[in-house]
Amino acid sequence: MASSGTRRMSGVRRRALDRRAALLLAVLVIWLPGCVGSARIGTPPRVDRLSMLTRGVSTRQDVLLALGQPRGDGALRSSTLGDARRIWFYQYVVAEGGRQDSMRLLIFFLDDRYDGHLWFSSILDVERTL
């Protein structure tokens, strides 16, 4: 019988290799999620300083002094609001071990004056985060 040049692994050696591969896979499945690490993006919005702002009176400069530089900006147009609103947004994201939480604060402007805000958070202990 002619040889094809490839070596065949014995059944005992193949089972030992399969067990080692299974063990390595199990270790990786248990170990890797803990190695994901953590990431923090942005800074927590200073919602405790919103009381410093007065609707229709506070300017963009007042908002900057109270809350700092926004992470981004945009605009909102809604049939219920009438005029378009300029929006600044503040965002803080925490990712740890496969879980992601965030805080977002939207600041609305009408004619360059503070016109209100909306904020929400999936971080349960907001006070500790600030």
N, CA, C and O atoms as a Tinker XYZ file with bonds, in Angstrom:
   520  protein
     1  N      0.831000   -1.164000    0.000000    73     2
     2  CA     0.000000    0.000000    0.000000    64     1     3
     3  C      0.883000    1.237000    0.000000    63     2     4     5
     4  O      1.872000    1.284000    0.731000    81     3
     5  N      0.543000    2.250000   -0.814000    73     3     6
     6  CA     1.342000    3.463000   -0.935000    64     5     7
     7  C      0.976000    4.441000    0.162000    63     6     8     9
     8  O     -0.178000    4.546000    0.576000    81     7
     9  N      1.982000    5.144000    0.614000    73     7    10
    10  CA     1.776000    6.139000    1.678000    64     9    11
    11  C      1.504000    7.501000    1.046000    63    10    12    13
    12  O      2.130000    7.863000    0.050000    81    11
    13  N      0.580000    8.248000    1.618000    73    11    14
    14  CA     0.252000    9.569000    1.082000    64    13    15
    15  C      1.173000   10.644000    1.645000    63    14    16    17
    16  O      1.095000   11.797000    1.220000    81    15
    17  N      2.023000   10.305000    2.570000    73    15    18
    18  CA     2.951000   11.271000    3.125000    64    17    19
    19  C      2.424000   11.973000    4.365000    63    18    20    21
    20  O      3.171000   12.699000    5.021000    81    19
    21  N      1.158000   11.774000    4.701000    73    19    22
    22  CA     0.619000   12.390000    5.916000    64    21    23
    23  C      0.631000   11.362000    7.031000    63    22    24    25
    24  O      0.424000   10.170000    6.804000    81    23
    25  N      0.875000   11.843000    8.230000    73    23    26
    26  CA     0.884000   10.938000    9.379000    64    25    27
    27  C     -0.474000   10.971000   10.031000    63    26    28    29
    28  O     -1.076000   12.035000   10.170000    81    27
    29  N     -0.942000    9.860000   10.416000    73    27    30
    30  CA    -2.205000    9.773000   11.125000    64    29    31
    31  C     -1.925000    9.775000   12.611000    63    30    32    33
    32  O     -0.978000    9.145000   13.081000    81    31
    33  N     -2.742000   10.477000   13.331000    73    31    34
    34  CA    -2.592000   10.558000   14.762000    64    33    35
    35  C     -3.334000    9.385000   15.376000    63    34    36    37
    36  O     -4.423000    9.023000   14.932000    81    35
    37  N     -2.745000    8.806000   16.385000    73    35    38
    38  CA    -3.413000    7.694000   17.048000    64    37    39
    39  C     -4.615000    8.236000   17.817000    63    38    40    41
    40  O     -4.669000    9.419000   18.152000    81    39
    41  N     -5.567000    7.366000   18.089000    73    39    42
    42  CA    -6.775000    7.749000   18.819000    64    41    43
    43  C     -6.471000    8.312000   20.197000    63    42    44    45
    44  O     -7.132000    9.245000   20.653000    81    43
    45  N     -5.465000    7.742000   20.864000    73    43    46
    46  CA    -5.100000    8.213000   22.210000    64    45    47
    47  C     -4.545000    9.632000   22.140000    63    46    48    49
    48  O     -4.906000   10.488000   22.948000    81    47
    49  N     -3.673000    9.875000   21.176000    73    47    50
    50  CA    -3.090000   11.212000   21.037000    64    49    51
    51  C     -4.142000   12.240000   20.626000    63    50    52    53
    52  O     -4.111000   13.380000   21.088000    81    51
    53  N     -5.058000   11.845000   19.771000    73    51    54
    54  CA    -6.111000   12.768000   19.326000    64    53    55
    55  C     -7.017000   13.154000   20.505000    63    54    56    57
    56  O     -7.360000   14.325000   20.664000    81    55
    57  N     -7.404000   12.170000   21.330000    73    55    58
    58  CA    -8.252000   12.466000   22.496000    64    57    59
    59  C     -7.528000   13.378000   23.483000    63    58    60    61
    60  O     -8.141000   14.276000   24.059000    81    59
    61  N     -6.226000   13.155000   23.682000    73    59    62
    62  CA    -5.449000   14.008000   24.589000    64    61    63
    63  C     -5.404000   15.441000   24.053000    63    62    64    65
    64  O     -5.533000   16.395000   24.820000    81    63
    65  N     -5.222000   15.588000   22.745000    73    63    66
    66  CA    -5.196000   16.913000   22.130000    64    65    67
    67  C     -6.572000   17.572000   22.228000    63    66    68    69
    68  O     -6.662000   18.768000   22.506000    81    67
    69  N     -7.637000   16.811000   22.005000    73    67    70
    70  CA    -8.991000   17.342000   22.126000    64    69    71
    71  C     -9.267000   17.820000   23.545000    63    70    72    73
    72  O     -9.903000   18.856000   23.739000    81    71
    73  N     -8.786000   17.060000   24.553000    73    71    74
    74  CA    -8.991000   17.457000   25.948000    64    73    75
    75  C     -8.236000   18.743000   26.251000    63    74    76    77
    76  O     -8.767000   19.626000   26.926000    81    75
    77  N     -7.011000   18.861000   25.765000    73    75    78
    78  CA    -6.231000   20.086000   25.995000    64    77    79
    79  C     -6.895000   21.287000   25.317000    63    78    80    81
    80  O     -6.952000   22.375000   25.889000    81    79
    81  N     -7.387000   21.084000   24.116000    73    79    82
    82  CA    -8.061000   22.179000   23.403000    64    81    83
    83  C     -9.337000   22.592000   24.143000    63    82    84    85
    84  O     -9.631000   23.782000   24.258000    81    83
    85  N    -10.091000   21.616000   24.643000    73    83    86
    86  CA   -11.316000   21.903000   25.396000    64    85    87
    87  C    -10.985000   22.638000   26.692000    63    86    88    89
    88  O    -11.688000   23.574000   27.073000    81    87
    89  N     -9.920000   22.219000   27.369000    73    87    90
    90  CA    -9.509000   22.871000   28.607000    64    89    91
    91  C     -9.070000   24.314000   28.324000    63    90    92    93
    92  O     -9.438000   25.230000   29.060000    81    91
    93  N     -8.293000   24.515000   27.272000    73    91    94
    94  CA    -7.862000   25.860000   26.902000    64    93    95
    95  C     -9.064000   26.743000   26.569000    63    94    96    97
    96  O     -9.112000   27.905000   26.972000    81    95
    97  N    -10.012000   26.207000   25.851000    73    95    98
    98  CA   -11.216000   26.956000   25.510000    64    97    99
    99  C    -11.994000   27.332000   26.769000    63    98   100   101
   100  O    -12.460000   28.465000   26.891000    81    99
   101  N    -12.138000   26.400000   27.698000    73    99   102
   102  CA   -12.855000   26.671000   28.951000    64   101   103
   103  C    -12.155000   27.768000   29.745000    63   102   104   105
   104  O    -12.812000   28.660000   30.282000    81   103
   105  N    -10.834000   27.708000   29.822000    73   103   106
   106  CA   -10.075000   28.734000   30.548000    64   105   107
   107  C    -10.278000   30.097000   29.896000    63   106   108   109
   108  O    -10.479000   31.092000   30.592000    81   107
   109  N    -10.228000   30.152000   28.580000    73   107   110
   110  CA   -10.419000   31.421000   27.878000    64   109   111
   111  C    -11.819000   31.984000   28.086000    63   110   112   113
   112  O    -11.981000   33.190000   28.268000    81   111
   113  N    -12.825000   31.126000   28.061000    73   111   114
   114  CA   -14.208000   31.574000   28.255000    64   113   115
   115  C    -14.391000   32.157000   29.647000    63   114   116   117
   116  O    -15.125000   33.130000   29.820000    81   115
   117  N    -13.740000   31.578000   30.630000    73   115   118
   118  CA   -13.859000   32.069000   32.006000    64   117   119
   119  C    -12.987000   33.306000   32.222000    63   118   120   121
   120  O    -13.404000   34.237000   32.910000    81   119
   121  N    -11.809000   33.328000   31.656000    73   119   122
   122  CA   -10.824000   34.364000   31.921000    64   121   123
   123  C    -11.033000   35.642000   31.115000    63   122   124   125
   124  O    -10.866000   36.734000   31.657000    81   123
   125  N    -11.392000   35.536000   29.837000    73   123   126
   126  CA   -11.469000   36.705000   28.965000    64   125   127
   127  C    -12.474000   37.769000   29.398000    63   126   128   129
   128  O    -12.131000   38.950000   29.340000    81   127
   129  N    -13.691000   37.432000   29.828000    73   127   130
   130  CA   -14.608000   38.507000   30.225000    64   129   131
   131  C    -14.044000   39.399000   31.325000    63   130   132   133
   132  O    -14.353000   40.590000   31.363000    81   131
   133  N    -13.241000   38.863000   32.203000    73   131   134
   134  CA   -12.625000   39.674000   33.235000    64   133   135
   135  C    -11.527000   40.568000   32.707000    63   134   136   137
   136  O    -11.129000   41.521000   33.376000    81   135
   137  N    -11.035000   40.279000   31.526000    73   135   138
   138  CA    -9.954000   41.065000   30.931000    64   137   139
   139  C    -10.464000   42.158000   30.015000    63   138   140   141
   140  O     -9.672000   42.913000   29.452000    81   139
   141  N    -11.758000   42.251000   29.859000    73   139   142
   142  CA   -12.312000   43.248000   28.948000    64   141   143
   143  C    -11.893000   44.640000   29.389000    63   142   144   145
   144  O    -11.708000   45.526000   28.555000    81   143
   145  N    -11.742000   44.839000   30.687000    73   143   146
   146  CA   -11.315000   46.129000   31.193000    64   145   147
   147  C    -12.460000   47.101000   31.268000    63   146   148   149
   148  O    -13.628000   46.716000   31.216000    81   147
   149  N    -12.118000   48.355000   31.388000    73   147   150
   150  CA   -13.156000   49.366000   31.473000    64   149   151
   151  C    -12.765000   50.577000   30.653000    63   150   152   153
   152  O    -11.588000   50.824000   30.388000    81   151
   153  N    -13.770000   51.316000   30.263000    73   151   154
   154  CA   -13.559000   52.549000   29.497000    64   153   155
   155  C    -14.533000   53.593000   30.003000    63   154   156   157
   156  O    -15.684000   53.289000   30.315000    81   155
   157  N    -14.068000   54.809000   30.080000    73   155   158
   158  CA   -14.908000   55.943000   30.467000    64   157   159
   159  C    -14.744000   57.002000   29.392000    63   158   160   161
   160  O    -13.630000   57.381000   29.030000    81   159
   161  N    -15.878000   57.471000   28.888000    73   159   162
   162  CA   -15.867000   58.468000   27.822000    64   161   163
   163  C    -16.629000   59.691000   28.305000    63   162   164   165
   164  O    -17.768000   59.578000   28.759000    81   163
   165  N    -16.009000   60.851000   28.209000    73   163   166
   166  CA   -16.644000   62.087000   28.646000    64   165   167
   167  C    -16.516000   62.274000   30.144000    63   166   168   169
   168  O    -15.760000   61.570000   30.814000    81   167
   169  N    -17.263000   63.228000   30.651000    73   167   170
   170  CA   -17.323000   63.488000   32.090000    64   169   171
   171  C    -18.786000   63.526000   32.500000    63   170   172   173
   172  O    -19.646000   63.885000   31.696000    81   171
   173  N    -19.075000   63.159000   33.741000    73   171   174
   174  CA   -20.476000   63.180000   34.168000    64   173   175
   175  C    -21.064000   64.587000   34.043000    63   174   176   177
   176  O    -20.449000   65.544000   34.513000    81   175
   177  N    -22.232000   64.738000   33.424000    73   175   178
   178  CA   -22.874000   66.054000   33.331000    64   177   179
   179  C    -23.156000   66.591000   34.733000    63   178   180   181
   180  O    -23.569000   65.839000   35.616000    81   179
   181  N    -22.939000   67.865000   34.934000    73   179   182
   182  CA   -23.133000   68.492000   36.242000    64   181   183
   183  C    -24.600000   68.887000   36.419000    63   182   184   185
   184  O    -24.930000   70.072000   36.443000    81   183
   185  N    -25.465000   67.901000   36.542000    73   183   186
   186  CA   -26.892000   68.168000   36.674000    64   185   187
   187  C    -27.207000   68.914000   37.963000    63   186   188   189
   188  O    -28.254000   69.552000   38.071000    81   187
   189  N    -26.304000   68.839000   38.945000    73   187   190
   190  CA   -26.516000   69.577000   40.187000    64   189   191
   191  C    -26.400000   71.089000   39.970000    63   190   192   193
   192  O    -26.803000   71.865000   40.836000    81   191
   193  N    -25.859000   71.514000   38.835000    73   191   194
   194  CA   -25.700000   72.937000   38.532000    64   193   195
   195  C    -26.812000   73.491000   37.647000    63   194   196   197
   196  O    -26.793000   74.672000   37.298000    81   195
   197  N    -27.776000   72.657000   37.282000    73   195   198
   198  CA   -28.871000   73.131000   36.431000    64   197   199
   199  C    -29.688000   74.220000   37.117000    63   198   200   201
   200  O    -30.290000   75.059000   36.446000    81   199
   201  N    -29.716000   74.215000   38.434000    73   199   202
   202  CA   -30.483000   75.232000   39.172000    64   201   203
   203  C    -29.883000   76.631000   38.998000    63   202   204   205
   204  O    -30.532000   77.626000   39.322000    81   203
   205  N    -28.655000   76.713000   38.491000    73   203   206
   206  CA   -28.018000   78.002000   38.236000    64   205   207
   207  C    -28.558000   78.661000   36.969000    63   206   208   209
   208  O    -28.292000   79.837000   36.722000    81   207
   209  N    -29.306000   77.919000   36.173000    73   207   210
   210  CA   -29.793000   78.420000   34.891000    64   209   211
   211  C    -31.256000   78.827000   34.997000    63   210   212   213
   212  O    -32.047000   78.181000   35.683000    81   211
   213  N    -31.602000   79.913000   34.303000    73   211   214
   214  CA   -32.978000   80.411000   34.305000    64   213   215
   215  C    -33.487000   80.425000   32.870000    63   214   216   217
   216  O    -32.876000   81.006000   31.973000    81   215
   217  N    -34.612000   79.774000   32.685000    73   215   218
   218  CA   -35.195000   79.666000   31.350000    64   217   219
   219  C    -35.534000   81.056000   30.799000    63   218   220   221
   220  O    -36.152000   81.879000   31.474000    81   219
   221  N    -35.108000   81.291000   29.547000    73   219   222
   222  CA   -35.377000   82.554000   28.877000    64   221   223
   223  C    -34.437000   83.682000   29.272000    63   222   224   225
   224  O    -34.468000   84.748000   28.656000    81   223
   225  N    -33.597000   83.471000   30.292000    73   223   226
   226  CA   -32.697000   84.515000   30.777000    64   225   227
   227  C    -31.234000   84.120000   30.559000    63   226   228   229
   228  O    -30.451000   84.908000   30.027000    81   227
   229  N    -30.864000   82.905000   30.967000    73   227   230
   230  CA   -29.471000   82.455000   30.882000    64   229   231
   231  C    -29.026000   82.352000   29.427000    63   230   232   233
   232  O    -29.768000   81.888000   28.562000    81   231
   233  N    -27.795000   82.797000   29.182000    73   231   234
   234  CA   -27.224000   82.778000   27.838000    64   233   235
   235  C    -26.379000   81.517000   27.643000    63   234   236   237
   236  O    -26.203000   80.720000   28.564000    81   235
   237  N    -25.866000   81.360000   26.435000    73   235   238
   238  CA   -24.960000   80.230000   26.172000    64   237   239
   239  C    -23.726000   80.320000   27.063000    63   238   240   241
   240  O    -23.232000   79.306000   27.557000    81   239
   241  N    -23.229000   81.548000   27.265000    73   239   242
   242  CA   -22.059000   81.741000   28.136000    64   241   243
   243  C    -22.384000   81.300000   29.566000    63   242   244   245
   244  O    -21.537000   80.713000   30.239000    81   243
   245  N    -23.593000   81.576000   30.030000    73   243   246
   246  CA   -24.006000   81.133000   31.371000    64   245   247
   247  C    -24.003000   79.610000   31.461000    63   246   248   249
   248  O    -23.591000   79.037000   32.470000    81   247
   249  N    -24.467000   78.965000   30.396000    73   247   250
   250  CA   -24.485000   77.493000   30.366000    64   249   251
   251  C    -23.060000   76.958000   30.375000    63   250   252   253
   252  O    -22.763000   75.992000   31.077000    81   251
   253  N    -22.178000   77.579000   29.601000    73   251   254
   254  CA   -20.776000   77.164000   29.590000    64   253   255
   255  C    -20.147000   77.299000   30.973000    63   254   256   257
   256  O    -19.417000   76.412000   31.413000    81   255
   257  N    -20.427000   78.395000   31.650000    73   255   258
   258  CA   -19.873000   78.595000   32.993000    64   257   259
   259  C    -20.418000   77.567000   33.981000    63   258   260   261
   260  O    -19.683000   77.085000   34.843000    81   259
   261  N    -21.690000   77.232000   33.861000    73   259   262
   262  CA   -22.313000   76.293000   34.801000    64   261   263
   263  C    -21.964000   74.840000   34.499000    63   262   264   265
   264  O    -21.711000   74.063000   35.420000    81   263
   265  N    -21.948000   74.463000   33.227000    73   263   266
   266  CA   -21.835000   73.045000   32.862000    64   265   267
   267  C    -20.543000   72.669000   32.141000    63   266   268   269
   268  O    -20.218000   71.487000   32.029000    81   267
   269  N    -19.812000   73.659000   31.657000    73   267   270
   270  CA   -18.604000   73.359000   30.906000    64   269   271
   271  C    -18.903000   73.151000   29.428000    63   270   272   273
   272  O    -20.033000   73.315000   28.967000    81   271
   273  N    -17.861000   72.786000   28.711000    73   271   274
   274  CA   -17.958000   72.595000   27.260000    64   273   275
   275  C    -18.822000   71.372000   26.934000    63   274   276   277
   276  O    -18.604000   70.304000   27.506000    81   275
   277  N    -19.797000   71.505000   26.027000    73   275   278
   278  CA   -20.607000   70.338000   25.659000    64   277   279
   279  C    -19.810000   69.351000   24.817000    63   278   280   281
   280  O    -18.796000   69.705000   24.215000    81   279
   281  N    -20.271000   68.141000   24.786000    73   279   282
   282  CA   -19.634000   67.096000   23.980000    64   281   283
   283  C    -20.008000   67.227000   22.504000    63   282   284   285
   284  O    -19.278000   66.770000   21.625000    81   283
   285  N    -21.149000   67.854000   22.246000    73   283   286
   286  CA   -21.593000   68.050000   20.875000    64   285   287
   287  C    -22.775000   68.987000   20.827000    63   286   288   289
   288  O    -23.252000   69.447000   21.864000    81   287
   289  N    -23.252000   69.273000   19.625000    73   287   290
   290  CA   -24.402000   70.156000   19.468000    64   289   291
   291  C    -25.203000   69.739000   18.248000    63   290   292   293
   292  O    -24.760000   68.931000   17.432000    81   291
   293  N    -26.389000   70.310000   18.145000    73   291   294
   294  CA   -27.264000   69.988000   17.036000    64   293   295
   295  C    -28.481000   70.891000   17.072000    63   294   296   297
   296  O    -28.449000   71.977000   17.650000    81   295
   297  N    -29.548000   70.432000   16.450000    73   295   298
   298  CA   -30.779000   71.210000   16.404000    64   297   299
   299  C    -31.974000   70.281000   16.480000    63   298   300   301
   300  O    -31.889000   69.102000   16.136000    81   299
   301  N    -33.096000   70.836000   16.942000    73   299   302
   302  CA   -34.344000   70.087000   17.062000    64   301   303
   303  C    -35.453000   70.902000   16.424000    63   302   304   305
   304  O    -35.635000   72.083000   16.721000    81   303
   305  N    -36.178000   70.254000   15.552000    73   303   306
   306  CA   -37.342000   70.894000   14.952000    64   305   307
   307  C    -38.523000   69.977000   15.215000    63   306   308   309
   308  O    -38.499000   68.796000   14.870000    81   307
   309  N    -39.555000   70.537000   15.832000    73   307   310
   310  CA   -40.738000   69.745000   16.186000    64   309   311
   311  C    -41.985000   70.572000   15.911000    63   310   312   313
   312  O    -41.994000   71.781000   16.142000    81   311
   313  N    -43.026000   69.931000   15.425000    73   311   314
   314  CA   -44.271000   70.649000   15.148000    64   313   315
   315  C    -44.926000   71.130000   16.440000    63   314   316   317
   316  O    -45.681000   72.101000   16.416000    81   315
   317  N    -44.655000   70.480000   17.554000    73   315   318
   318  CA   -45.251000   70.903000   18.829000    64   317   319
   319  C    -44.497000   72.076000   19.455000    63   318   320   321
   320  O    -45.072000   72.816000   20.254000    81   319
   321  N    -43.236000   72.257000   19.112000    73   319   322
   322  CA   -42.452000   73.353000   19.689000    64   321   323
   323  C    -42.551000   74.640000   18.889000    63   322   324   325
   324  O    -42.307000   75.722000   19.425000    81   323
   325  N    -42.897000   74.542000   17.644000    73   323   326
   326  CA   -42.921000   75.730000   16.792000    64   325   327
   327  C    -41.540000   76.002000   16.236000    63   326   328   329
   328  O    -41.127000   75.371000   15.264000    81   327
   329  N    -40.823000   76.933000   16.840000    73   327   330
   330  CA   -39.484000   77.310000   16.372000    64   329   331
   331  C    -38.470000   76.209000   16.667000    63   330   332   333
   332  O    -38.609000   75.458000   17.632000    81   331
   333  N    -37.450000   76.131000   15.816000    73   331   334
   334  CA   -36.377000   75.151000   16.022000    64   333   335
   335  C    -35.576000   75.518000   17.268000    63   334   336   337
   336  O    -35.453000   76.693000   17.617000    81   335
   337  N    -35.041000   74.513000   17.926000    73   335   338
   338  CA   -34.213000   74.709000   19.113000    64   337   339
   339  C    -32.792000   74.249000   18.819000    63   338   340   341
   340  O    -32.586000   73.206000   18.199000    81   339
   341  N    -31.840000   75.009000   19.254000    73   339   342
   342  CA   -30.442000   74.588000   19.226000    64   341   343
   343  C    -30.247000   73.683000   20.437000    63   342   344   345
   344  O    -30.822000   73.934000   21.496000    81   343
   345  N    -29.447000   72.639000   20.292000    73   343   346
   346  CA   -29.228000   71.689000   21.381000    64   345   347
   347  C    -27.727000   71.511000   21.618000    63   346   348   349
   348  O    -26.948000   71.361000   20.677000    81   347
   349  N    -27.346000   71.530000   22.872000    73   347   350
   350  CA   -26.023000   71.090000   23.280000    64   349   351
   351  C    -26.218000   69.796000   24.037000    63   350   352   353
   352  O    -27.204000   69.641000   24.758000    81   351
   353  N    -25.281000   68.854000   23.881000    73   351   354
   354  CA   -25.417000   67.638000   24.672000    64   353   355
   355  C    -24.135000   67.315000   25.417000    63   354   356   357
   356  O    -23.022000   67.543000   24.944000    81   355
   357  N    -24.350000   66.779000   26.594000    73   355   358
   358  CA   -23.287000   66.326000   27.475000    64   357   359
   359  C    -23.494000   64.835000   27.662000    63   358   360   361
   360  O    -24.618000   64.382000   27.880000    81   359
   361  N    -22.422000   64.074000   27.578000    73   359   362
   362  CA   -22.554000   62.616000   27.630000    64   361   363
   363  C    -21.402000   62.015000   28.428000    63   362   364   365
   364  O    -20.256000   62.456000   28.341000    81   363
   365  N    -21.746000   60.999000   29.205000    73   363   366
   366  CA   -20.762000   60.249000   29.975000    64   365   367
   367  C    -21.107000   58.772000   29.820000    63   366   368   369
   368  O    -22.233000   58.365000   30.102000    81   367
   369  N    -20.143000   57.969000   29.373000    73   367   370
   370  CA   -20.362000   56.541000   29.152000    64   369   371
   371  C    -19.319000   55.767000   29.939000    63   370   372   373
   372  O    -18.130000   56.087000   29.914000    81   371
   373  N    -19.793000   54.735000   30.643000    73   371   374
   374  CA   -18.914000   53.843000   31.397000    64   373   375
   375  C    -19.155000   52.437000   30.879000    63   374   376   377
   376  O    -20.286000   51.951000   30.893000    81   375
   377  N    -18.100000   51.784000   30.425000    73   375   378
   378  CA   -18.195000   50.398000   29.960000    64   377   379
   379  C    -17.250000   49.563000   30.819000    63   378   380   381
   380  O    -16.048000   49.823000   30.878000    81   379
   381  N    -17.812000   48.563000   31.481000    73   379   382
   382  CA   -17.010000   47.686000   32.338000    64   381   383
   383  C    -17.501000   46.255000   32.188000    63   382   384   385
   384  O    -18.684000   45.971000   32.379000    81   383
   385  N    -16.590000   45.363000   31.846000    73   383   386
   386  CA   -16.903000   43.941000   31.798000    64   385   387
   387  C    -18.126000   43.581000   30.972000    63   386   388   389
   388  O    -18.913000   42.728000   31.380000    81   387
   389  N    -18.297000   44.204000   29.840000    73   387   390
   390  CA   -19.423000   43.878000   28.964000    64   389   391
   391  C    -20.687000   44.666000   29.266000    63   390   392   393
   392  O    -21.667000   44.544000   28.532000    81   391
   393  N    -20.696000   45.470000   30.321000    73   391   394
   394  CA   -21.858000   46.285000   30.673000    64   393   395
   395  C    -21.565000   47.734000   30.301000    63   394   396   397
   396  O    -20.441000   48.207000   30.470000    81   395
   397  N    -22.568000   48.434000   29.798000    73   395   398
   398  CA   -22.397000   49.833000   29.430000    64   397   399
   399  C    -23.503000   50.664000   30.066000    63   398   400   401
   400  O    -24.684000   50.343000   29.937000    81   399
   401  N    -23.116000   51.721000   30.747000    73   399   402
   402  CA   -24.056000   52.665000   31.345000    64   401   403
   403  C    -23.732000   54.051000   30.828000    63   402   404   405
   404  O    -22.604000   54.324000   30.418000    81   403
   405  N    -24.729000   54.928000   30.850000    73   403   406
   406  CA   -24.477000   56.274000   30.359000    64   405   407
   407  C    -25.367000   57.297000   31.047000    63   406   408   409
   408  O    -26.423000   56.979000   31.594000    81   407
   409  N    -24.899000   58.533000   30.996000    73   407   410
   410  CA   -25.661000   59.702000   31.439000    64   409   411
   411  C    -25.667000   60.667000   30.262000    63   410   412   413
   412  O    -24.638000   60.889000   29.624000    81   411
   413  N    -26.818000   61.230000   29.984000    73   411   414
   414  CA   -26.920000   62.194000   28.887000    64   413   415
   415  C    -27.737000   63.389000   29.355000    63   414   416   417
   416  O    -28.764000   63.243000   30.017000    81   415
   417  N    -27.258000   64.565000   28.996000    73   415   418
   418  CA   -27.942000   65.804000   29.328000    64   417   419
   419  C    -28.086000   66.609000   28.042000    63   418   420   421
   420  O    -27.094000   66.883000   27.365000    81   419
   421  N    -29.300000   66.983000   27.707000    73   419   422
   422  CA   -29.574000   67.823000   26.539000    64   421   423
   423  C    -29.979000   69.204000   27.035000    63   422   424   425
   424  O    -30.858000   69.330000   27.887000    81   423
   425  N    -29.346000   70.227000   26.509000    73   423   426
   426  CA   -29.668000   71.612000   26.848000    64   425   427
   427  C    -30.281000   72.253000   25.604000    63   426   428   429
   428  O    -29.703000   72.207000   24.518000    81   427
   429  N    -31.460000   72.852000   25.778000    73   427   430
   430  CA   -32.180000   73.466000   24.662000    64   429   431
   431  C    -32.027000   74.990000   24.708000    63   430   432   433
   432  O    -32.085000   75.602000   25.774000    81   431
   433  N    -31.832000   75.587000   23.533000    73   431   434
   434  CA   -31.729000   77.039000   23.415000    64   433   435
   435  C    -32.786000   77.530000   22.440000    63   434   436   437
   436  O    -33.060000   76.890000   21.425000    81   435
   437  N    -33.371000   78.666000   22.759000    73   435   438
   438  CA   -34.283000   79.371000   21.848000    64   437   439
   439  C    -33.771000   80.803000   21.765000    63   438   440   441
   440  O    -33.699000   81.505000   22.774000    81   439
   441  N    -33.420000   81.226000   20.571000    73   439   442
   442  CA   -32.856000   82.579000   20.372000    64   441   443
   443  C    -31.653000   82.819000   21.289000    63   442   444   445
   444  O    -31.555000   83.869000   21.924000    81   443
   445  N    -30.753000   81.860000   21.356000    73   443   446
   446  CA   -29.520000   81.946000   22.148000    64   445   447
   447  C    -29.741000   82.084000   23.654000    63   446   448   449
   448  O    -28.844000   82.527000   24.371000    81   447
   449  N    -30.913000   81.713000   24.132000    73   447   450
   450  CA   -31.206000   81.710000   25.573000    64   449   451
   451  C    -31.574000   80.282000   25.994000    63   450   452   453
   452  O    -32.185000   79.525000   25.239000    81   451
   453  N    -31.184000   79.948000   27.212000    73   451   454
   454  CA   -31.511000   78.635000   27.773000    64   453   455
   455  C    -33.021000   78.450000   27.767000    63   454   456   457
   456  O    -33.757000   79.311000   28.249000    81   455
   457  N    -33.483000   77.327000   27.220000    73   455   458
   458  CA   -34.926000   77.081000   27.107000    64   457   459
   459  C    -35.338000   75.769000   27.774000    63   458   460   461
   460  O    -36.448000   75.287000   27.550000    81   459
   461  N    -34.475000   75.199000   28.574000    73   459   462
   462  CA   -34.825000   73.978000   29.291000    64   461   463
   463  C    -33.813000   72.871000   29.029000    63   462   464   465
   464  O    -32.831000   73.048000   28.309000    81   463
   465  N    -34.085000   71.741000   29.630000    73   463   466
   466  CA   -33.151000   70.612000   29.514000    64   465   467
   467  C    -33.901000   69.289000   29.645000    63   466   468   469
   468  O    -35.059000   69.235000   30.059000    81   467
   469  N    -33.200000   68.243000   29.279000    73   467   470
   470  CA   -33.676000   66.869000   29.444000    64   469   471
   471  C    -32.444000   66.054000   29.802000    63   470   472   473
   472  O    -31.424000   66.132000   29.117000    81   471
   473  N    -32.534000   65.268000   30.876000    73   471   474
   474  CA   -31.395000   64.412000   31.196000    64   473   475
   475  C    -31.906000   63.059000   31.635000    63   474   476   477
   476  O    -32.989000   62.929000   32.205000    81   475
   477  N    -31.103000   62.067000   31.355000    73   475   478
   478  CA   -31.439000   60.701000   31.734000    64   477   479
   479  C    -30.166000   59.926000   31.973000    63   478   480   481
   480  O    -29.099000   60.262000   31.460000    81   479
   481  N    -30.304000   58.869000   32.772000    73   479   482
   482  CA   -29.132000   58.103000   33.163000    64   481   483
   483  C    -29.510000   56.647000   33.377000    63   482   484   485
   484  O    -30.575000   56.341000   33.914000    81   483
   485  N    -28.627000   55.756000   32.954000    73   483   486
   486  CA   -28.792000   54.340000   33.286000    64   485   487
   487  C    -27.857000   53.968000   34.439000    63   486   488   489
   488  O    -27.803000   52.811000   34.855000    81   487
   489  N    -27.119000   54.963000   34.950000    73   487   490
   490  CA   -26.245000   54.751000   36.101000    64   489   491
   491  C    -27.095000   54.902000   37.347000    63   490   492   493
   492  O    -27.681000   55.960000   37.572000    81   491
   493  N    -27.170000   53.863000   38.156000    73   491   494
   494  CA   -28.068000   53.862000   39.299000    64   493   495
   495  C    -27.625000   54.815000   40.406000    63   494   496   497
   496  O    -28.467000   55.480000   41.010000    81   495
   497  N    -26.353000   54.896000   40.680000    73   495   498
   498  CA   -25.855000   55.733000   41.760000    64   497   499
   499  C    -25.301000   57.024000   41.175000    63   498   500   501
   500  O    -24.087000   57.219000   41.113000    81   499
   501  N    -26.207000   57.907000   40.745000    73   499   502
   502  CA   -25.808000   59.134000   40.074000    64   501   503
   503  C    -25.026000   60.029000   41.033000    63   502   504   505
   504  O    -24.026000   60.628000   40.637000    81   503
   505  N    -25.460000   60.127000   42.269000    73   503   506
   506  CA   -24.795000   61.008000   43.237000    64   505   507
   507  C    -23.342000   60.624000   43.425000    63   506   508   509
   508  O    -22.484000   61.500000   43.537000    81   507
   509  N    -23.048000   59.335000   43.463000    73   507   510
   510  CA   -21.678000   58.884000   43.661000    64   509   511
   511  C    -20.813000   59.169000   42.437000    63   510   512   513
   512  O    -19.600000   59.340000   42.557000    81   511
   513  N    -21.434000   59.220000   41.262000    73   511   514
   514  CA   -20.717000   59.459000   40.019000    64   513   515
   515  C    -20.283000   60.905000   39.897000    63   514   516   517
   516  O    -19.243000   61.197000   39.307000    81   515
   517  N    -21.077000   61.817000   40.454000    73   515   518
   518  CA   -20.787000   63.257000   40.304000    64   517   519
   519  C    -19.587000   63.668000   41.057000    63   518   520
   520  O    -19.214000   64.841000   41.033000    81   519
